[in-house]
Amino acid sequence: MKNIFLGIMLVFVMLCTQAQDKKNKNAKYTIEVKGNCEQCKRRIEVASYKVKGVKSAIWDVDTHQLSLILNEEKGSLSDVKKAITHAGHDAVEAKTTDENYNKLPECCKYER
């Protein structure tokens, strides 16, 4: 009886740990990304789509919010932030380099 109970508990624990490892195929994120205009919008969205697993990337010019749908089995939010900073824009908790920022057109340079 004791062995059966321990066996059931072991199976239960194994199933619980496996369920936690699964990543979301349609994870939704909204992050702030600095920018000013339609050129920024295009640059931010293109940079986001270059990350494997990004299904949707829409940046709002007025609110500076990037709405993402991401397959976490293929890419991560940090990968998206890295791509955006490489394109010259600051994202939440991810700052671009001065070199990348200075490559932006004058109309796209935001207050840092």
Residue pairs with C-beta under 8 A, 6 or more apart in sequence:
23 71
23 72
23 73
24 71
24 72
25 71
25 72
25 73
26 55
26 69
26 70
26 71
27 68
27 69
27 70
27 71
27 72
27 77
28 67
28 68
28 69
28 70
29 66
29 67
29 68
29 70
29 77
30 65
30 66
30 67
30 68
31 65
31 66
31 68
31 77
31 81
31 91
31 92
32 64
32 65
32 66
32 91
32 92
33 44
33 59
33 64
33 65
33 66
33 84
33 89
33 90
33 91
33 92
34 64
34 89
34 90
34 91
34 110
34 112
35 41
35 43
35 44
35 59
35 61
35 64
35 89
35 108
35 110
36 61
36 107
36 108
36 109
36 110
37 61
37 107
37 108
38 61
39 105
39 107
39 108
40 59
40 61
40 89
40 108
41 59
41 61
43 87
43 88
43 89
43 108
44 57
44 59
44 66
44 84
44 87
44 89
45 57
45 58
45 59
46 87
47 83
47 84
47 86
47 87
47 89
48 54
48 57
48 59
48 66
48 68
48 80
48 83
48 84
49 57
50 83
51 70
51 75
51 79
51 80
51 83
52 74
52 75
52 79
53 70
53 71
53 72
53 73
53 74
53 75
53 76
53 79
54 68
54 69
54 70
54 71
54 75
54 80
55 69
55 70
55 71
56 67
56 68
56 69
57 66
57 67
57 68
57 80
58 66
58 67
59 65
59 66
59 67
60 66
60 67
66 84
66 91
68 77
68 80
70 76
70 77
70 80
78 94
80 91
81 91
81 92
81 93
81 94
82 94
84 91
84 94
84 96
85 91
85 94
85 95
85 96
85 97
85 100
86 96
86 100
87 96
87 100
88 96
88 100
88 101
88 103
88 104
88 108
89 96
89 104
90 96
90 110
90 112
101 109
101 112
